[in-house]
Amino acid sequence: MTTLSMNRRNWLRLMGASALSLPLTTGPAWAAGAGLGKGHTLILIELEGGNDGLNTLIPYRDDNYHRARPTLALRGEEVLPVGGDMGLHPSLSGLVQGWERGQVRLVEGVGYPNPNRSHFRSIEIWNAGLGADSNETQGWVSRLMAQESPGLDADGIALGGEMGPLRGPGRFTGLEEIEEFFYQAEALRTAGVLGGYDDAMMSGSEGAMMGGHSVRPSEGNAALNHLLSVHSNAVGTADLLERKLRQAANRDFNLPDSALGLQLSVALQLLDAGVTTPVLKVSHGGFDTHAYQAEAHAFLLQELDEAMRGFERAARDMGIWNNVTLMTYSEFGRRFYENGSEGTDHGTAAPIILAGGKVAGGLGGARPSLEARDLVDDDMVHAVDFRSVYSGIVQDLWDLEPTKAVGGVFQAEKILV
């Protein structure tokens, strides 16, 4: 038996999310000529922990906001105005510059019916894209993808955090650091990943090469055959990405030395190497601000702003700013009322931030009411279903039908000009 030479977590990430659950169905075929990954790439930025939307996009003239947050509310002279009675947190000066250029869109009041305040359950709902009544674990991006995506190097690449929206069938890869990816790719090529299976279980005339041995497909063992197929696809995807990355110039994009900055640097390396994929996912953690929120939240938003600003600068220099869209999302917002620890607890609605050269700048969505009579369980009611945002992404970026991704028909939010 050959020993696996990297840990199981890294192997599963490189194999892609398909190896976790081994589903045996495939998704719909791509629309002809959609140009996925070649025309436009979505960069998902997960704000892990539940970002406080009310102190990100701030209704600073609303007395209800100030009464609910006696220590956390930001005053008009502190915020960065973005029109009307709304302002961005003072840490988001780079986003305000993008707003003034018409290349930042702020979608207000995003959530879903019957909100769940568990971190794990709510992010599952956002990842699956099917609402609170579904127990589906396959990601909405994976559901949109088919096993065949002509001309693409990968269906999606996760650069930080869990696979999330990329979990499920398709050619998805986890890649957090370039040199480590090279090592993992070599281990995947040489490891006997089915060491726990006996060759005697398998029969047939054709097989996959694993660890230097020919492993034959099993008659009647569909899950095992799917695993063999996943491994073969993973090896092919890893080889292709490694070849492109090694041939590309190893440029310094001068992004911040933060976890998010490093992930977005890898995203730029992939794009600079000519890797074609419709979705890249990164993560930015620490937003579970139950106590002494003000300073921590300001720091987290500053890191987000600096990383997004650095990415835009590099993307402009590369000539690809019009071909990328960055989108933030979080499992939920924070509660309307601050708690007794100068923090906020798990809430409901929050804004989504979109940025890119072709993004339709301005305000989108709708503002939740902050009037006491309109609150439910002393919290805001979402005004826009997150599946409307997903629908807009699918239509505007890729010219595809979003129904399979979100499980129904939703009024699509405008994303691009």
NORGIRA-V439390 format. One record per pair of residues at least 4 apart in sequence whose C-alpha atoms are under 7 Angstrom apart, sorted by the first residue. I is the first residue (numbers start at 1). J is the second residue. D is the distance in whole Angstrom. If there is no record, write none. Layout:
i=<I,I>
j=<J,J>
d=<D,D>
//
This chain:
i=<1,2,2,2,3,3,4,4,4,5,5,6,6,6,6,7,8,9,10,11,12,12,12,13,13,13,14,14,14,15,15,15,15,15,16,16,16,16,17,17,17,17,18,18,18,18,18,18,19,19,22,22,22,23,24,26,26,26,27,27,27,27,27,28,28,28,29,29,30,30,31,34,34,35,36,36,36,36,37,37,37,37,37,38,39,40,40,40,40,41,41,41,41,41,41,42,42,42,42,42,42,43,43,43,43,43,43,44,44,44,44,44,44,45,45,45,45,45,45,45,46,46,46,46,46,46,47,47,47,47,47,47,47,47,48,48,48,48,48,48,49,49,49,49,49,49,50,50,50,50,50,50,50,50,51,51,51,51,51,52,52,52,52,53,53,53,53,53,54,55,56,56,57,57,57,57,57,58,58,58,59,59,59,59,60,60,60,60,60,60,61,62,63,64,64,64,65,65,66,66,68,68,68,69,69,69,71,72,72,74,74,75,78,79,79,79,79,80,80,80,80,81,81,81,82,82,82,88,91,91,91,92,92,92,92,93,94,94,94,95,95,95,96,97,98,98,98,99,99,99,102,102,102,103,103,103,103,103,103,103,104,104,104,104,104,104,105,105,105,105,105,105,105,105,105,106,106,106,106,106,106,106,107,107,107,107,107,107,108,108,108,108,108,108,108,109,109,109,109,109,109,109,109,109,109,110,110,110,110,110,110,110,110,110,111,111,111,111,111,111,111,112,112,112,112,114,115,115,116,116,117,117,117,118,119,119,120,121,122,122,123,123,124,124,125,125,125,125,126,127,127,127,127,128,128,128,128,128,128,129,129,129,129,130,130,130,138,138,138,138,139,139,139,139,139,139,140,140,140,140,141,141,141,141,142,142,142,142,142,142,143,143,144,144,145,145,146,147,152,152,153,153,153,153,153,154,154,154,154,154,155,155,155,155,155,156,156,156,156,156,156,156,156,157,157,157,157,157,157,157,158,158,158,158,158,158,158,159,159,159,159,159,159,159,160,160,160,160,160,161,161,163,166,171,171,175,176,177,177,178,179,180,181,182,182,183,184,185,185,186,187,188,189,189,190,190,191,191,192,192,199,202,202,202,203,203,203,203,204,204,206,206,207,207,207,207,208,208,208,208,209,209,209,210,210,217,218,218,221,222,223,224,225,226,227,228,229,230,231,232,233,234,235,236,237,238,239,240,241,241,242,243,244,244,244,245,245,248,253,253,255,255,255,255,255,256,256,256,257,257,258,259,260,260,260,260,261,261,262,263,263,264,264,265,266,267,268,269,270,270,271,289,289,289,290,290,290,291,291,291,291,292,292,292,293,293,293,294,295,296,297,298,299,300,301,302,303,304,305,306,307,308,309,310,311,312,312,313,314,315,315,315,316,316,320,321,321,322,322,322,324,325,325,325,326,326,326,327,327,327,327,328,328,328,329,332,332,332,332,332,333,333,333,333,333,334,334,334,334,334,335,335,335,335,335,335,336,336,338,338,338,339,339,339,347,348,348,349,349,349,355,358,358,359,359,359,360,360,360,365,366,366,367,368,368,368,368,369,369,370,370,370,371,375,375,375,376,376,386,387,387,387,388,388,388,388,388,389,389,389,390,391,391,391,391,392,392,392,392,392,393,393,394,394,394,394,394,395,395,395,395,396,396,402,403,403,403>
j=<195,191,192,195,191,192,191,192,193,187,191,10,11,184,187,11,12,13,14,15,16,17,19,17,173,174,173,174,234,19,173,230,231,234,171,172,173,174,163,167,168,172,22,167,168,169,170,230,227,230,223,226,227,169,226,146,147,169,143,144,145,146,147,144,145,146,146,148,146,149,400,398,399,39,40,277,278,398,41,152,276,277,278,276,323,278,323,324,397,277,278,279,323,324,325,278,279,280,324,325,326,279,280,281,325,326,327,280,281,282,326,327,328,281,282,283,284,327,328,329,282,283,284,328,329,330,51,283,284,285,287,328,329,330,283,284,285,286,287,330,119,285,286,287,288,331,287,288,330,331,332,333,334,346,287,330,332,333,334,56,333,334,350,57,333,334,350,351,58,89,88,89,86,87,88,89,351,86,87,88,65,85,86,87,74,75,76,85,86,87,85,66,67,68,370,371,69,73,70,73,336,337,338,73,337,338,342,294,342,78,79,79,90,87,88,89,90,87,88,89,90,86,87,88,86,87,88,92,298,301,302,96,301,302,305,97,98,305,309,99,104,305,100,101,102,103,104,103,104,361,360,361,362,355,356,357,358,359,360,361,354,355,356,359,361,362,353,354,355,359,360,361,362,363,364,351,352,353,354,362,363,364,351,352,353,363,364,365,350,351,352,364,365,366,367,349,350,351,365,366,367,368,382,383,384,349,350,351,352,382,383,384,385,386,348,349,350,382,384,385,386,131,382,385,386,132,132,348,121,122,122,346,347,122,123,331,124,125,126,331,127,331,128,137,129,130,131,132,331,139,140,164,165,136,137,138,139,140,165,140,387,405,406,134,406,407,142,143,167,168,143,164,165,166,167,168,144,165,405,406,145,165,166,405,165,166,167,168,169,170,404,405,404,405,155,170,170,170,276,277,237,240,275,276,277,171,172,237,276,277,170,171,172,277,278,166,171,172,173,277,278,279,280,172,173,174,175,279,280,281,163,173,174,175,280,281,282,174,175,176,263,280,281,282,176,263,281,282,283,282,283,167,172,233,234,181,263,181,266,182,183,184,185,186,242,187,188,189,238,190,191,235,211,235,211,212,210,211,210,211,215,216,217,218,216,217,218,219,216,217,216,217,214,215,216,217,214,215,216,228,213,214,215,214,215,225,224,225,225,226,227,228,229,230,231,232,233,234,235,236,237,238,239,240,241,242,243,244,245,275,246,247,248,273,275,270,273,273,265,314,261,265,307,310,311,261,306,307,261,262,262,263,264,283,284,307,265,307,266,267,282,268,311,269,270,271,272,273,274,275,275,293,343,344,343,344,345,341,342,343,344,341,342,343,297,342,343,298,299,300,301,302,303,304,305,306,307,308,309,310,311,312,313,314,315,316,321,317,318,319,320,321,320,321,324,356,357,356,357,358,356,354,355,356,354,355,356,352,353,354,355,352,353,354,352,346,347,348,349,350,346,347,348,349,350,344,345,346,347,348,344,345,346,347,348,379,379,380,342,343,344,343,344,345,379,380,382,380,381,382,359,416,417,415,416,417,415,416,417,384,383,384,383,380,381,382,383,374,380,374,375,380,375,379,380,381,380,381,390,391,406,410,392,410,411,412,413,393,412,413,394,395,402,410,412,396,412,413,414,415,397,415,398,399,400,401,402,399,400,401,402,415,416,406,407,408,409>
d=<5,6,5,6,7,7,5,6,6,6,7,7,7,7,7,6,6,6,6,6,6,7,6,7,6,5,5,5,7,6,6,7,6,5,7,5,5,6,7,5,5,7,6,7,5,5,7,7,6,7,6,7,7,7,7,6,6,7,6,6,6,4,7,7,7,5,5,7,7,7,6,6,6,5,6,7,5,6,5,7,5,4,4,6,6,7,5,6,6,7,5,6,6,5,6,6,5,6,6,5,6,6,5,6,6,5,6,6,5,6,6,5,6,6,5,5,7,6,5,6,6,5,6,6,5,6,6,6,5,6,7,7,6,5,7,6,4,6,6,6,7,7,6,4,4,7,5,6,5,5,5,5,7,7,5,6,7,5,7,6,5,5,7,6,5,7,4,6,5,6,6,5,7,6,5,7,7,5,5,6,7,6,5,7,7,6,6,6,6,7,6,7,6,6,6,7,6,7,6,5,7,5,7,5,6,5,7,6,7,6,7,7,6,5,6,5,5,5,5,6,6,6,4,6,6,5,7,6,6,6,5,6,7,6,5,6,7,6,6,6,7,7,6,6,6,5,5,6,5,6,7,4,7,6,6,6,7,5,6,5,6,4,7,6,5,7,6,5,6,7,6,5,5,6,7,6,6,5,6,6,5,6,5,5,6,6,4,5,7,4,7,6,5,5,6,5,5,6,6,6,5,6,5,5,6,5,5,6,7,6,6,5,6,6,6,5,7,5,6,5,5,7,6,5,6,7,7,6,7,6,6,6,6,6,6,7,6,6,6,5,6,5,6,7,6,7,6,6,7,5,6,5,4,6,6,6,4,5,6,5,6,7,5,6,5,6,7,7,5,5,6,6,4,5,5,6,6,5,5,7,6,5,5,7,7,5,6,6,6,6,7,6,6,5,7,7,6,5,5,6,7,7,6,5,6,5,6,7,7,5,6,5,6,6,6,7,7,5,7,6,6,5,6,6,5,6,7,7,5,6,6,6,5,6,6,5,6,6,5,5,6,7,6,5,6,7,7,5,5,7,6,5,7,7,7,6,7,6,7,6,6,6,6,6,7,6,6,6,6,6,6,7,7,6,5,7,7,5,6,4,7,6,6,5,6,6,6,7,6,6,6,7,6,5,4,6,6,5,6,7,5,5,6,6,7,6,7,6,6,6,6,6,6,6,6,6,6,6,6,6,6,6,6,6,6,6,6,6,6,7,6,6,6,6,7,7,6,5,7,6,5,7,6,5,7,5,7,6,6,6,6,6,6,7,6,6,6,5,6,6,6,6,7,6,6,6,6,6,7,5,5,5,6,6,5,5,5,5,5,4,7,6,5,5,6,6,5,6,6,6,6,6,6,6,6,6,6,6,6,6,6,6,6,6,6,6,7,6,6,6,5,5,6,5,7,6,5,6,4,5,6,7,6,5,6,5,6,7,6,5,7,6,5,7,6,7,6,5,6,7,7,5,5,5,5,6,6,5,4,6,6,6,6,4,7,6,5,6,6,6,5,6,5,7,7,7,7,7,7,5,6,5,6,6,4,6,6,5,5,6,6,6,6,6,6,6,5,6,7,7,7,7,7,5,5,6,6,7,7,6,6,7,6,5,5,5,6,6,6,5,6,6,5,7,5,6,4,5,6,6,6,6,6,6,6,7,6,4,5,6,7,6,6,6,5,5,6>
//
